[in-house]
């Protein structure tokens, strides 16, 4: 990057930190595979967030230092994690009982598409060679109280991930509350998507051009 070029948007770590800042104190939080895993690296000062991983751990801490991972201590994405004091291990079935029973406050998921009405498609493109099973995603969107999504704003080919209507197989309908991308933070309301915050060097016109559905702006007094 030259001195005349400006960085546009947030890094993945900055996106993950934004999510962590919006999670209320004392929340039980499930983190999906991919960018959501990074959220565990950030717990705001003075706040306790209890991170759960669906393979059977409550009290997940940040990623360990390079070379210090324990192969018996991994998250659902098979990546090394740490634990916090008081962490608990349990059977996979018990983990899903927590999820299906409504005991998890917030789930942070990655996605392929999110629609204007809060539908999410995050497990398959529907192609013949696509992943054949949904995994735990449908349990999470059905059982967790609040769903946050964290994702790049567009695909590697530049196609919008925030769209009017999902074209991929749905994981859940009308359940996404907030979307965090490298360009903005957006709330999904009954009457559309509202931009809560834009990343550095992103203006509303540019954001709208990168989005596949109409965006709305909050009035200052309503945020």
C-alpha positions as CSV (number, residue, x, y, z in Angstrom):
1,X,0.0,0.0,0.0
2,X,1.4,3.4,-1.0
3,X,1.2,6.5,1.1
4,X,-1.6,7.8,-1.2
5,X,-3.7,4.7,-1.0
6,X,-6.2,4.4,1.8
7,X,-7.2,1.2,3.6
8,X,-10.8,0.4,2.9
9,X,-12.7,-1.6,5.5
10,X,-11.9,-3.7,8.6
11,X,-9.6,-6.7,8.9
12,X,-11.0,-10.0,10.0
13,X,-9.6,-9.4,13.5
14,X,-11.2,-6.0,13.6
15,X,-14.5,-7.5,12.5
16,X,-14.3,-10.2,15.2
17,X,-13.5,-7.5,17.8
18,X,-16.6,-5.5,16.7
19,X,-18.7,-8.6,17.3
20,X,-17.3,-9.2,20.8
21,X,-17.9,-5.6,21.8
22,X,-21.6,-6.1,21.0
23,X,-22.1,-9.2,23.1
24,X,-23.7,-8.5,26.5
25,X,-21.9,-9.4,29.7
26,X,-22.5,-12.9,31.0
27,X,-23.7,-14.2,27.6
28,X,-23.3,-17.8,26.5
29,X,-22.1,-17.7,22.9
30,X,-21.6,-20.4,20.2
31,X,-19.0,-19.6,17.5
32,X,-19.3,-21.1,14.1
33,X,-16.4,-22.3,11.9
34,X,-14.2,-19.8,10.1
35,X,-14.1,-16.1,10.9
36,X,-16.5,-16.5,13.8
37,X,-13.8,-18.6,15.6
38,X,-11.7,-15.4,15.9
39,X,-14.3,-13.8,18.2
40,X,-13.0,-15.9,21.1
41,X,-9.8,-13.9,20.9
42,X,-11.6,-10.8,22.1
43,X,-13.4,-10.3,25.4
44,X,-13.9,-6.6,26.3
45,X,-12.3,-5.5,29.6
46,X,-14.6,-5.9,32.5
47,X,-16.9,-8.3,30.7
48,X,-17.3,-12.1,31.0
49,X,-18.4,-13.9,27.8
50,X,-18.7,-17.7,27.9
51,X,-17.9,-19.2,24.6
52,X,-19.2,-22.7,23.6
53,X,-18.0,-25.0,20.9
54,X,-20.5,-27.6,19.7
55,X,-18.0,-30.5,20.0
56,X,-18.3,-30.3,23.8
57,X,-16.6,-27.4,25.5
58,X,-18.1,-24.5,27.5
59,X,-15.5,-21.8,28.5
60,X,-13.4,-21.6,25.4
61,X,-10.5,-19.2,25.5
62,X,-8.4,-17.6,22.7
63,X,-6.2,-19.4,20.2
64,X,-2.9,-20.6,21.9
65,X,0.5,-19.3,21.0
66,X,2.2,-21.0,18.0
67,X,3.5,-24.4,19.0
68,X,1.6,-24.5,22.3
69,X,-1.6,-26.1,21.1
70,X,-3.0,-29.3,22.7
71,X,-4.2,-31.8,20.1
72,X,-6.9,-32.9,22.6
73,X,-8.2,-29.4,22.9
74,X,-9.8,-28.1,19.7
75,X,-12.9,-26.4,18.6
76,X,-15.6,-27.5,16.1
77,X,-13.3,-26.4,13.2
78,X,-10.5,-28.7,14.6
79,X,-8.4,-25.7,15.5
80,X,-6.4,-25.4,18.7
81,X,-8.1,-23.4,21.5
82,X,-7.5,-22.7,25.2
83,X,-9.9,-22.8,28.2
84,X,-10.8,-20.2,30.8
85,X,-11.0,-21.0,34.6
86,X,-14.2,-23.1,35.3
87,X,-14.4,-24.5,31.7
88,X,-16.4,-27.7,31.3
89,X,-16.2,-30.6,28.9
90,X,-19.2,-32.7,27.9
91,X,-20.6,-35.1,25.3
92,X,-21.5,-33.9,21.9
93,X,-25.1,-34.8,22.5
94,X,-25.2,-32.7,25.7
95,X,-23.8,-29.8,23.6
96,X,-26.7,-30.0,21.2
97,X,-29.1,-30.3,24.1
98,X,-27.9,-26.9,25.2
99,X,-28.4,-25.6,21.7
100,X,-31.8,-27.1,21.0
101,X,-33.0,-26.3,24.5
102,X,-32.5,-22.6,24.0
103,X,-29.7,-22.3,26.6
104,X,-27.3,-20.4,24.3
105,X,-27.8,-16.6,24.1
106,X,-26.0,-15.7,20.9
107,X,-24.6,-17.7,17.9
108,X,-22.0,-16.1,15.6
109,X,-22.0,-17.7,12.1
110,X,-20.3,-17.2,8.8
111,X,-22.4,-17.3,5.7
112,X,-22.6,-17.5,1.9
113,X,-25.7,-15.3,1.7
114,X,-28.0,-13.2,4.0
115,X,-31.3,-11.8,2.6
116,X,-33.0,-8.5,3.3
117,X,-35.5,-10.4,5.5
118,X,-32.9,-12.2,7.6
119,X,-32.8,-15.5,5.8
120,X,-29.4,-17.2,6.0
121,X,-27.8,-19.7,3.5
122,X,-24.5,-20.8,4.9
123,X,-24.1,-24.5,4.3
124,X,-24.3,-25.3,0.6
125,X,-24.4,-23.6,-2.8
126,X,-26.7,-26.4,-4.1
127,X,-24.1,-27.5,-6.6
128,X,-23.8,-31.3,-7.3
129,X,-20.3,-31.3,-5.8
130,X,-21.2,-29.2,-2.8
131,X,-21.0,-30.3,0.9
132,X,-23.6,-33.0,1.3
133,X,-24.7,-32.2,4.9
134,X,-25.7,-29.2,6.9
135,X,-23.8,-30.1,10.1
136,X,-25.0,-28.2,13.2
137,X,-26.0,-25.0,11.5
138,X,-29.8,-25.7,11.4
139,X,-29.8,-26.6,15.0
140,X,-28.0,-23.4,15.9
141,X,-30.3,-21.1,13.9
142,X,-33.4,-22.9,15.3
143,X,-32.3,-23.1,19.0
144,X,-30.1,-20.1,19.8
145,X,-31.9,-16.9,21.0
146,X,-30.0,-14.4,18.8
147,X,-28.1,-14.9,15.5
148,X,-25.2,-12.7,14.4
149,X,-23.4,-13.2,11.1
150,X,-19.8,-12.2,10.3
151,X,-18.6,-12.4,6.8
152,X,-16.8,-10.6,4.0
153,X,-19.2,-8.2,2.2
154,X,-18.6,-9.8,-1.2
155,X,-17.3,-13.1,-2.5
156,X,-13.8,-13.6,-4.0
157,X,-15.5,-13.0,-7.4
158,X,-17.0,-9.7,-6.2
159,X,-20.6,-11.0,-5.9
160,X,-22.7,-9.5,-3.0
161,X,-23.3,-11.7,0.0
162,X,-26.0,-9.4,1.3
163,X,-28.9,-9.9,-1.1
164,X,-32.6,-9.3,-1.7
165,X,-33.3,-13.1,-1.7
166,X,-31.0,-16.0,-1.1
167,X,-30.4,-18.2,-4.1
168,X,-28.6,-21.0,-2.2
169,X,-30.4,-23.6,0.0
170,X,-31.6,-21.9,3.2
171,X,-30.3,-22.8,6.7
172,X,-33.0,-20.7,8.4
173,X,-35.6,-18.1,7.6
174,X,-35.9,-14.7,9.1
175,X,-33.5,-15.3,12.0
176,X,-30.4,-13.1,11.4
177,X,-30.4,-10.0,13.7
178,X,-27.1,-8.3,12.8
179,X,-24.5,-8.7,10.1
180,X,-20.8,-7.7,10.5
181,X,-18.8,-7.4,7.3
182,X,-15.4,-5.9,6.4
183,X,-17.4,-2.8,5.2
184,X,-20.2,-2.3,7.7
185,X,-22.3,-3.4,10.6
186,X,-26.0,-3.8,9.6
187,X,-29.2,-4.5,11.6
188,X,-31.9,-6.5,10.0
189,X,-35.4,-5.1,10.8
190,X,-38.9,-6.0,9.7
191,X,-38.8,-3.2,7.1
192,X,-35.3,-3.8,5.8
193,X,-31.6,-3.6,6.5
194,X,-30.2,-0.6,8.4
195,X,-26.6,0.4,8.4
196,X,-25.4,0.8,12.0
197,X,-21.7,1.6,11.3
198,X,-19.4,1.9,8.3
199,X,-15.8,0.9,8.2
200,X,-12.9,3.3,7.6
201,X,-13.0,5.0,4.1
202,X,-16.4,3.4,3.3
203,X,-19.3,5.8,2.4
204,X,-23.0,4.9,2.0
205,X,-22.8,5.1,-1.8
206,X,-19.9,2.7,-2.0
207,X,-21.5,0.3,0.5
208,X,-24.8,0.3,-1.5
209,X,-22.9,-0.5,-4.7
210,X,-21.4,-3.6,-3.0
211,X,-24.7,-4.8,-1.7
212,X,-27.4,-6.8,-3.5
213,X,-30.4,-5.2,-1.8
214,X,-31.5,-1.8,-0.7
215,X,-29.9,-0.4,2.4
216,X,-31.3,2.1,4.9
217,X,-29.6,4.6,7.1
218,X,-30.6,5.2,10.7
219,X,-31.3,8.7,11.9
220,X,-28.7,9.7,14.5
221,X,-31.3,9.6,17.3
222,X,-32.3,6.0,16.7
223,X,-29.0,4.2,17.0
